Amino acid sequence: MADLRRLFNMKITRQTKAAAYGVFGVGLELTPAPGFYGVTKENFESITAADVSKIVKVYSLYDDVIDDGVTGAALKAANAYFNQKPTPDTLVIADISGAFSSVAILLNGDDTGIQDVKAAVAFVSGDDVLNATFDGTAWVGTGADKITADENNAELYQVDGRIVFLTGADVSVGYSDVKADSFANVITAVKKQNNNWFMSFTTSRNPALLTQVADWTEAQTDKMAALVDDGGAIYSTNPPWPAGGITQYLFDKQYAGSFATTTRIESNYVDAAQAGRCLTMQPGSETWALKTLSGVVTDNFDETDYQTITAINGNTYEDYGSGVMVTYPGTVGDGESIEAVRFCYWLADYMQKNMATFAINQKKIAYAPSGIELVCKNMEKSLKTGQDNGGILENFTNGDEYVRGFTVTRPTMSQITAAQQIKGNLQVPFQFYLAHAIKNVEGIGTALTWGM
């Protein structure tokens, strides 16, 4: 029998390749000794480094964080994140003990469940997991010589290592010693295990760590950081706040990738709450100002403090009366709005991945007017999505002028060199107007008397 394909031959090629979009809606909590390793009082003396090698875990529910054994500051920050409405569906928690030369623990008097033991700890030091127990007088065990007592507080100790188990004591992030120039290596290790996150925040308020976080974040094009300035409550007292604080640092450096919110209230994780509140919204659709947060409390700043904070592009969460408790003004270190920076990062990724998906599924894009038009239409489609999402200004009429929110300029063949064609390099200029949000309104009215 003759093959019908001689006469009619159909071939179907599936376009299955698609570039993966970046992640712009997930928060990363950075904390030392989160307690999620699953180590118990029954096995803390026998675990190996391989058992606790994972320094990153992903959660979709707050209850899962609790069930995993996370406690202290790490749990409170996770609570502030998941407390928002709508509830975020993903939180990444990372152990950044490597950013500290030692992690502080404070005896809490809780029952350890171990006979004659007031506290017990296991921690990674080098390639080993060491452990020690405290009987109320001294630490004993393989790691006892790496635990030092505080000179001024008999309940406070410094542990030289990554804590993976702790009972009878709590981690004290505030008393932990930050290691200089350490964060870049730590966050690189975090990214190797999980890079599916966008905005980091940390349980630490120490500017020695926060400045490192900000420095690293500024060099990224797909990450941001939410930081807390303690307003001189503990840090930045000499010289007097705001000098030495993270808000001043971001302002002086004119950083766009990080923003700082000031709170003088202990364990008030407004950074986690803001991330949880706003990352659920599509980039471009939101403003980070005028947001009411759950699970955190407002500060009561006087006018001088408020003006000091906002003059250096800092943020607050305050009670304005009449039930209005909101964040304001929603700016990063260089004064741009948080949402504008996030949108631009998202748009660059969205346009790049759309173009990549388009190009790799074509046999060839001709370096000719027809091919250039295909490229430009792909860019316009992406920009239109950004406009529909609210990040790009809508088209409008300004008097006799019709203003477009975005434009893509088609290069002509006469503008393209032979070298560009040979290399296949096409440069397409485009521009767009950011769609900013109205954040405060001043009504200017006039009272009139009829007949006058």
N, C-alpha and C positions, 0 to 999 in steps of 0.2 A: 504494500500500500504506500502510495506517495505521501510525503510529509506535507501537511497543510501549511507549514511555515514557509514553504516555497512561495505561496500566494499571499498569505496574511500572517504577519509575524508581529506580535505585541510583546514589548518588554517594559517592565515597570521597575523603576529604581526608587527605593525608599530614601527619603531625606531624613536620616535618623540622627545626624550629628547636631548637637546643640550645645552652645557654651553655657556653663552654669553661672547663674547670676550670683552676685555677692550677697552677703547677709547684712542687713541694715536694721534689724528689729530685735536683736537679742543682746541681753546684758551679760557682762562678765564680772562676777564678784571676786575681788582679789583679797585674800586674807591669809595670815599665817595660821597653821594648825587648825584647819576646819573641822577635823574629827570625823571625816567620812570614810575612813579606811576599813571599818568593820572589825577592828581589833578589840578584843574583850579582855577582861581580867583573867579569863581562863587560858588565853594563848599569848598574852603580850610578851612573855619571856621566851617564846619559841619562834616567833615570826622571823622571816628573812626579808632582805631588801627587795627581793623579787615580789614578795607578797604585797608590798606597799609602794610599788614603783609608779603607779598612776597618780599624778598630781592634779588631775582635772576630772570633774564629774558633771553630768548634765541632768537637770531636773525639769519636770513639767508641772509638778505640783508641790506646794509648800509642805504638805504632809509627808511627801517623800524625803524632803530635807530633814525633817524631824526623825523619821524612821531610820535614816542613814547615820544618826548619831551626831549630827552637826549641833553645836551648842555655842553659847556665849555671843560675842559680837557677830560672828559669822551667821548665826541663826537669826539674830535681830535684823541684820541687813537683808537677809533673804525674806524675812517677814515683811519688811517695808516694801520690797520689790513686788512680791506676790499679792500684797494687800490692795493694789490699785484696781480700778475698774475702768475699762474692761481688764480682766486678769491676764497678765502675760502668760504665754504658753511655754516659754523656755527660759531657763536661767542656767548659765555655766558658772560653776564655782571652781576656783583654782587656788592651790596651796602655793603661796609665794614666800614660804619660810626662807628660801634662799636669798631673799632681799634683806634679811636681818642677820647681823652677826650673832645675835642670841635672841631667843624668844622668852618673854617673861611669863611666869606662872604665879598665881596668887592662891595660897591655900584657902579653901572655902569651908572646911569643917564637915563636909558631907561624908556619909558613910561610904567607904570604898567597897565594902563587901569582901574585903580581904582581911583575915585575922591579924590584928596587931599592926595594921598598916594605915597610916593617916592619909597618905597620898602615894600614887604610883604613876610612872611615866615610862614610855618607850619612845625612842627617837632614832632617826637615821643620822649616822655620822660617817661620812665617807661611804664605804661599801658595806658597812655593818649596821645592824640594828642593835642599839644598846638599850638597857633598861635599868631602872632604879626604883627603890621603894623608900618611903620616909616613915619612921616610927614615932615621929614627934620630936626626935632629938637630932638624928643624922640621916643622910641618904646613904644607902648601901646598894651595891649591884654593879654591873659592868659599865654603867654610865655615870656612876656617882661622881667621878672626878671631873665631869663636864657640866656639873650643876653647881652654880655659885650663889651664895646668899647675898641679899642686898644689905648694905651697911646700915640703912636707916629703917628698914621694915623687915621684921623677923618672919613675916608671912610671905615675903616676895623672894623669888629665885629666878635666875637666868639660866636657860637651858641652851647649850651650844649644839644645836642640831634641829632637824625637821621632826617635830613632834607628831607621832601617829597614834598615840594612845595617852590618855590622861584621865585620872580619876582622883577625887579629893582636892582638886585645884582647878582653877579656870585660867585660860590664856588671857593675859593682859596685853592687848595690842599697844596701848599707850606707853607702857613701860618697856616694851621691846626695843632693842637697839638696831636702828637701821644701818645697813652696810652701804658705804659709798660706792657709787658707780656699779651697782649690782643688778638693777632692774632689767636692763636690756637683755642680759643673759637669761634671767628668770622668765621673762615674757616670751623669749624665743623658745624655751623649753615648753611653755604652756601652749604656744601655737603649734608646735610639732605634734602635740597630743590632741589639740582641738583648736581650730581656727574659725569655727562657725559662730562668731559673735561680732558685735559692732562697738558697743559702748562699755567701757570698763568703769568700775567704781571700787573703792577699797575701804576696808574697815579702819584703816589707819588715818589719823589726822596730822601726822608728822610731816611738816614741809620737806624734811630731808628725803622722804620717800615720794611725796606728791610731786616735787619738782622733777624727779627722775621719770615718773609716770608721764608728766606733761612733755618732757623733752623727747621721750620715745614716741609718744602719740603724735606729736607735731610732724614727725618724719613720715607718717603713714598717710595714705590717701583713701583708706577704707576703714579707719578707726577713729573713735572719739573717746574722751574721758570726762566723766562727771566727778568733780572733786569737792571736798568740804573744807572750808576755812573756819577754824574754831574761834575766830574773832579775838584772839589773844587770851582765851580762857586758860589755856595751858601753854601753848606754843606762841611764838612771835611776841614775847614780852620784852625782849631786849635785843635790838631796839623796839620801841613800843609799836604794837599793831597799828596800822596795817603793814608796816615795813616788816619784811621777813615772812609774811603770810603768803599763801599760794595765790590769792587773788591779786596781790601786788605783783607777784612774779609773772603771772600770765599777762598782766597789763604791760609790765616793763618789756617783756619779750614779744608782745603783740601776737600772742599765739591764737590761732583760730580753731585748733582741734580740741581744745579743752575749755571747760567753764567751771567756775567755782561758785558755790553757794555758802554763805556765812551762817553758821549757827553756833551759839555758845552753850547749847544744851547737850549734855553728855548722852551718848548713844542715840542721837537723833539723826537717823540715816536718811537725810533728805536727798542725798545723791542717788541712793538706791531707789527711793520712792519716785524721783523724777524720771529715772530711766524706765522703771516699770510702768509709769503713767503714760509716757509719750512714745516709747519705742513700739507700742502696739499700733500706732497710727502710721499710715502710708507716708513716706517722705514727700514733703510738699503740701500735705493736707493739713498740717498742724502748726501751732505755735507753742513754744515751751514757756511762754508767759501766761499769766492768768489761769494757772492750773491749780485746782484743789487736790491735795494729796491725802491719802489715808495712811494710818499707821505711824505718822510722825506728828510733831507739834510745831506750832508757830513760835518764832522769836518775837520779843517786844523791844525793838530797837528805837532809840530816840532819833530825832530828826538829824542830829549830827552824825550818828553812826550810819544812818541810811544814806545820807549824802556822801559820806566817805566811801561806802561800799560801791554805790552806783557810779561814782566819779571814776573809779578804776575798773569799770565794766563787770562788777560783781553782781551777784543775785541774792535775793532774800525770799523767805517764805514767812509772811506776816498775816496777822489778823487785822483787817481794815474795818471791822465792825459790821453790823447788820448781817452777820453770817457769811461775810466775804473773807475767806482765807485762801490766799493765792500766792503763786510764785511771781516774781517780777525782777528785772525786765526781760530775762531770757536771752542774755548775751554771752558770747565767748570773750576771750581775753582781748581780742583786737576790736571789740565793739560790734561785730556782726551778730546777727541773730543766730541762735543755735540751730534753728530749723533750716536756715539758708545754707549753712555749712553742710549739714546732714544731707539736704536735697542735692547739693552740687556733687557730693561724693557719690550719692546714689545714681544721679543722672549720668555721670561719667562712666560708671560701671555698666549701667543699663544700655547706653549707646554703644559702648565697646563690645559687650556680649552680643547685642543684636547684630552689629556689623560682622562680628566673627561668625555667627551662625549663618548669616546670609552668604558670606563669602565662601565658607568651606563646603557649602551645599551646591555651589555652582561649578560647572565644568570650567568656565572661564568668564571673567567680567572684562569685556572688551575695553581697552584703553582708547575710547572714542566717545563722542558726545552721548551715545546711547548708554554706554557703561557708566559714565559720570552721572547721568541722570538717575540711573538705578541706585547708585551710592547715595546721592543727595536725597532721593525719596525715602531711603531707609533711615537716614538721619532725621528727616522731617517727621517720619512716623514716630520715632522715639521721642523727639521733642514735643510732639503733640500729646503723647502720653504724659509727659512731664507737665504740660500745660493743663491737661484734664485733671491731673492729680492735685493741682493748685500751687505748684512750685514756680510756674512761669506765668507772668502777667498775661491776662486775657487780652485779646485784640480789642481795641477801642478807637473811637473817633475823638480827636482832640482838635476842635474847631473844624477846619477844612482838611486836616491831616488825618489819614487813617494809619494808626500805629499797630504794628504786628508785635505780638509777644516774642516771637522768634523769627529769625531769617537764616536761611542757608544760601550762601552765594556760590553759584555754579562757576567754576573756573572754565575759561574758554581754551580751546586747543592752542590758540596763539600765545596764551600765557604759560603754557607747559613746555618745558625743555625736553630735548631728545634724551638727555640723561635721566630725567624723571620717568619717561616712558620706558626706557630700557630696564630700569630698576623696578618699575611698577609702582612708583611712589606717587600718590595723589594727595594733595593738600586741599582740603575743603574748608574755607572759613565759615563760621557760623556764630551767631550771637543770640542772646535772649535776655529779657528783662526779668529779674527776680520778682516774684509776687510776695511782697511783705505783708505783715499782718497789722491791723489797727490794734494798738495795745492800750492807748489812753485817749480819752475824748474830753475836749474843753468846749463846752457850749458857750457861745457869746450871744446873749440875749438883750433885748431892749424892752423895758416896760413903758407902755404908752397910755395916755389918757385920751379917750375919744373926744373929739371936738376941740382939742388944743392944737 
